Amino acid sequence: MLNLSENDVLLNQKAATKEDAIRIVSKVLADNGRVDPGYVDGMLERENQTSTYLDNGVAIPHGTTKTRDLVKQTGVAVVQFPEGVVWNEDGDKTFIAFGIAASSNDHLPILKAITNIIGEEEEAAALTKATTKAQLLRLIQGEPAAAPASANLALIKPELVDLAAKATNLPGLQALNAANLLAQEYISSDFFAKSLETAPVHLGSGLWLNAATCGNKHNGIALVRPAQTLSVNNVPVKALATVVLTAQGDAALLAKLVNHADTLTTGDLATVLGVFGLGLPAQASQPVSVATAATAANNAPAPKHEQVASLSKAAQEVDSSAVVGTFIIHNENGLHARPSTELVRVCKQFNADITVENLSTGSAPVKAKSMVRVTGLGAVKGSELKFTATGADAEQAIAAIGKAIADGLGE
């Protein structure tokens, strides 16, 4: 979490150019005693070297290594530009600028904190719409200013239950649950992709559990039962529960699933809903999937091709089609803006779906073509990154990534 006060925040600013915007950001840092006034020259020089635009309307202007001696105290300034400022040649507009003042590698934890804050488009948009400094600080600290209507979603509802699915294997059941959760706005596309990568766990009585470590938007559970009993390694698959838990998730949910496994694998819709304290809505009939795996694939960017297009394959067969490369970061200052930009640029040259994870910190895989996700890895010199690519040009992509890292990622 970033340590910020209202003195670090400036709202409702206008800037005709990126240079004007950076000067506004730098002045906040200087006025708060974070930097000497001359630090702005380093910020402008950095911007000439490579754009500090991240994604989702957010930029992170900061100085060069040459101007680190002008940093008096590590800190951040947050400036809001409601009308936006064109930030790069692609025409991307910055609405929120996080100005960073840091010496040594202090900037890497700051980068990671910022990317965690604005990892989703709606989260970054909320910062742009904040009308008071207190409201913006609450958003940065992880306290939503106002809960959206979808935040009041029930833990489970008929649309998330399918008691007669035609799926013929466990990956197919995973895709159906993820598709229903995505259609009902419980998850983001990140959850959809990650849940397909995660092997379900058998809870007993033929009930299996599936979840994901990212993209959890609202607490919920989807349940699917195959029309005919399936099996994995001679263990019956009578039902699959996919669970979505946020930071305020129900810790007792797992125990409830285990204790009611027999009911969830055999009961009718009213009985299943009753396990979670809900009644059957008036005129409700046995629901069917509200979205197929193919439909969800059309709405969810960047899930693995094989996981969506060939659900008849076993999970291990999908994984075996991936090309994996593990590389060590040698950049003295880790993956700050410039090397991160170069890494993302290399990845975007290929059609393959590419994820990257920081093995040194045990991070979850993220999209390697997203500047926000890559900088959020917090990779320092010596970090071991694992890249996984799927697609026709996966091998070429991994080879190019390895070469780019070995060449210093533009530094």
HUDA-V609458 format. One record per residue. N is the residue number from 1. PHI is phi in whole degrees, -180 to 180 (999 if undefined). PSI is psi as a letter, one per 20 degrees, with the letter a starting at -180 (* if undefined). NEAR is the number of other C-alpha atoms within 8 Angstrom. Layout:
# HUDA-V609458
{{N,PHI,PSI,NEAR} {N,PHI,PSI,NEAR}}
This chain:
# HUDA-V609458
{{1,999,p,5} {2,-79,p,8} {3,-91,n,4} {4,-128,q,8} {5,-125,r,7} {6,-64,h,8} {7,-67,h,7} {8,-89,i,12} {9,-116,p,10} {10,-133,p,12} {11,-105,r,10} {12,54,l,7} {13,-95,q,9} {14,-125,q,9} {15,-147,p,9} {16,-75,h,7} {17,-135,r,8} {18,-62,h,10} {19,-62,g,7} {20,-62,g,9} {21,-64,g,12} {22,-64,h,12} {23,-65,h,9} {24,-65,g,9} {25,-63,g,14} {26,-62,h,14} {27,-64,h,9} {28,-62,g,11} {29,-62,g,16} {30,-68,g,11} {31,-63,h,7} {32,-91,j,9} {33,75,j,9} {34,-78,h,13} {35,-141,r,14} {36,-75,q,10} {37,-55,h,8} {38,-69,i,8} {39,-61,h,13} {40,-60,h,11} {41,-63,h,8} {42,-68,h,13} {43,-66,g,14} {44,-70,h,11} {45,-64,g,10} {46,-59,g,13} {47,-67,h,10} {48,-71,h,7} {49,-74,g,7} {50,-162,q,9} {51,-65,p,11} {52,-96,j,11} {53,-68,p,13} {54,-94,f,10} {55,-177,r,9} {56,56,k,9} {57,78,k,14} {58,-121,p,14} {59,-127,q,12} {60,-129,m,11} {61,-60,p,14} {62,-157,r,11} {63,-82,a,17} {64,-95,r,10} {65,-64,h,5} {66,-69,h,7} {67,-105,j,10} {68,-66,h,11} {69,-70,i,7} {70,-90,i,9} {71,-86,p,14} {72,-87,h,9} {73,-154,p,9} {74,-59,p,11} {75,-174,r,9} {76,-136,q,11} {77,-118,p,15} {78,-117,o,12} {79,-122,p,14} {80,-100,p,13} {81,-121,n,16} {82,-57,h,10} {83,-87,i,6} {84,83,q,10} {85,-131,p,13} {86,-61,p,10} {87,-114,i,11} {88,-151,r,9} {89,-66,h,5} {90,-78,i,4} {91,85,j,7} {92,-63,p,10} {93,-103,p,10} {94,-98,p,14} {95,-109,h,13} {96,-131,p,14} {97,-114,p,15} {98,-100,o,14} {99,-81,p,14} {100,-112,p,14} {101,-118,o,15} {102,-153,q,12} {103,-109,q,10} {104,55,c,7} {105,-99,k,8} {106,-60,h,9} {107,-73,h,12} {108,-66,g,13} {109,-61,h,8} {110,-65,g,10} {111,-57,g,12} {112,-63,g,12} {113,-63,g,11} {114,-64,g,11} {115,-67,h,12} {116,-67,h,8} {117,-69,g,10} {118,-113,k,12} {119,-65,h,10} {120,-112,q,7} {121,-59,g,8} {122,-68,h,6} {123,-70,g,10} {124,-66,h,15} {125,-63,h,10} {126,-64,h,9} {127,-64,h,12} {128,-65,h,11} {129,-91,i,7} {130,-60,p,9} {131,-107,i,7} {132,-134,q,7} {133,-63,h,11} {134,-62,g,7} {135,-65,g,10} {136,-64,g,11} {137,-65,h,11} {138,-62,g,11} {139,-65,g,12} {140,-64,h,11} {141,-85,j,8} {142,88,j,7} {143,-110,o,7} {144,-61,p,7} {145,-67,h,7} {146,-151,p,4} {147,-72,p,7} {148,-67,r,6} {149,-56,h,6} {150,-69,i,7} {151,-70,i,7} {152,-92,j,6} {153,-64,q,10} {154,-71,q,7} {155,-59,h,8} {156,-149,q,10} {157,-154,r,8} {158,-54,h,11} {159,-66,i,11} {160,-101,j,13} {161,-121,p,13} {162,-132,o,13} {163,-98,j,14} {164,-151,l,9} {165,-74,q,12} {166,-93,j,6} {167,-61,q,9} {168,-108,j,8} {169,-158,r,10} {170,-66,g,10} {171,-58,h,13} {172,-65,h,12} {173,-65,g,14} {174,-58,g,13} {175,-65,h,13} {176,-65,g,13} {177,-62,g,14} {178,-63,h,13} {179,-64,g,15} {180,-66,g,15} {181,-65,h,13} {182,-66,g,13} {183,-65,h,10} {184,-94,j,7} {185,68,k,10} {186,-85,h,14} {187,-135,r,14} {188,-100,r,11} {189,-65,h,12} {190,-62,g,10} {191,-63,g,14} {192,-53,g,16} {193,-67,g,11} {194,-67,h,11} {195,-65,h,12} {196,-73,h,11} {197,-84,i,7} {198,-94,p,9} {199,-71,p,7} {200,-65,q,8} {201,-114,p,7} {202,-81,p,8} {203,-92,i,11} {204,119,q,8} {205,59,k,9} {206,83,j,13} {207,-94,p,16} {208,-113,q,14} {209,-119,p,12} {210,-134,q,14} {211,-157,a,10} {212,-150,q,11} {213,-96,i,8} {214,-144,r,8} {215,78,j,11} {216,-80,o,14} {217,-95,g,11} {218,-144,q,12} {219,-57,p,15} {220,-172,r,12} {221,-147,p,12} {222,-114,q,14} {223,-128,p,13} {224,-133,p,15} {225,-123,p,13} {226,-73,q,15} {227,-62,h,9} {228,-126,q,4} {229,-61,p,8} {230,-105,r,11} {231,-150,q,9} {232,-130,o,8} {233,53,l,4} {234,69,j,5} {235,-99,p,7} {236,-65,q,10} {237,-116,n,13} {238,-92,h,13} {239,-162,q,13} {240,-128,p,14} {241,-107,p,13} {242,-106,p,13} {243,-108,p,11} {244,-118,o,14} {245,-128,p,12} {246,-90,a,9} {247,-61,h,4} {248,-103,k,5} {249,-71,r,7} {250,-83,o,7} {251,-67,h,5} {252,-88,i,6} {253,-64,g,7} {254,-60,g,7} {255,-62,h,7} {256,-64,g,8} {257,-63,g,10} {258,-64,g,9} {259,-68,h,6} {260,-115,k,9} {261,-58,g,13} {262,-61,g,9} {263,-65,g,9} {264,-69,h,12} {265,-93,i,12} {266,-131,h,6} {267,-73,r,10} {268,-81,a,7} {269,-59,g,11} {270,-61,h,9} {271,-68,g,10} {272,-63,g,11} {273,-63,h,14} {274,-64,h,9} {275,-57,h,8} {276,-103,j,8} {277,78,k,6} {278,-114,q,7} {279,-98,r,7} {280,-78,p,9} {281,-60,q,5} {282,-59,p,4} {283,63,j,4} {284,-77,p,8} {285,-118,r,4} {286,-58,o,8} {287,-76,q,10} {288,-115,r,10} {289,-58,p,12} {290,-81,i,8} {291,-151,p,10} {292,-88,r,11} {293,-60,h,11} {294,-66,g,8} {295,-63,g,9} {296,-63,h,12} {297,-63,h,10} {298,-69,h,7} {299,-94,i,7} {300,-110,o,9} {301,-69,p,7} {302,67,k,7} {303,-74,r,13} {304,-62,p,9} {305,-57,g,11} {306,-66,h,8} {307,-69,h,13} {308,-97,g,12} {309,-78,h,7} {310,-134,m,8} {311,-69,i,10} {312,-75,i,8} {313,-77,q,9} {314,-73,q,9} {315,-59,h,10} {316,-67,h,6} {317,-70,h,8} {318,-64,g,11} {319,-63,h,7} {320,-69,i,7} {321,-83,i,7} {322,-81,q,11} {323,-110,p,11} {324,-119,p,9} {325,-137,p,9} {326,-117,p,8} {327,-136,q,9} {328,-98,p,10} {329,-79,p,14} {330,-107,i,10} {331,-62,p,12} {332,-57,h,6} {333,-108,k,9} {334,70,a,14} {335,-90,m,14} {336,-82,a,11} {337,-59,g,10} {338,-65,g,14} {339,-65,h,14} {340,-64,g,13} {341,-61,g,10} {342,-66,g,10} {343,-63,g,12} {344,-64,g,13} {345,-60,g,9} {346,-63,g,11} {347,-63,h,12} {348,-71,i,8} {349,-73,i,6} {350,-116,q,9} {351,-80,i,8} {352,-60,q,11} {353,-78,p,12} {354,-128,p,12} {355,-118,q,12} {356,-140,q,13} {357,-135,q,13} {358,-92,o,15} {359,-67,h,10} {360,-71,h,8} {361,-113,i,5} {362,74,k,7} {363,-70,q,9} {364,-76,q,8} {365,-62,q,8} {366,-131,r,9} {367,-71,p,10} {368,-77,i,12} {369,-97,j,11} {370,-110,o,9} {371,-60,g,12} {372,-59,g,11} {373,-68,g,12} {374,-67,g,14} {375,-66,h,15} {376,-70,i,12} {377,-68,h,10} {378,65,k,11} {379,-73,p,11} {380,-111,r,12} {381,-59,p,11} {382,96,i,7} {383,-64,q,11} {384,-102,o,11} {385,-107,p,13} {386,-109,p,12} {387,-106,p,12} {388,-126,p,12} {389,-124,q,15} {390,-132,q,14} {391,135,r,10} {392,-61,h,7} {393,-108,k,10} {394,-61,g,14} {395,-64,g,9} {396,-64,h,7} {397,-64,g,12} {398,-64,h,14} {399,-64,g,8} {400,-67,h,9} {401,-63,g,11} {402,-60,g,10} {403,-66,g,8} {404,-62,g,12} {405,-67,g,13} {406,-64,h,8} {407,-82,i,7} {408,97,j,10} {409,52,l,13} {410,84,j,8} {411,-109,*,6}}
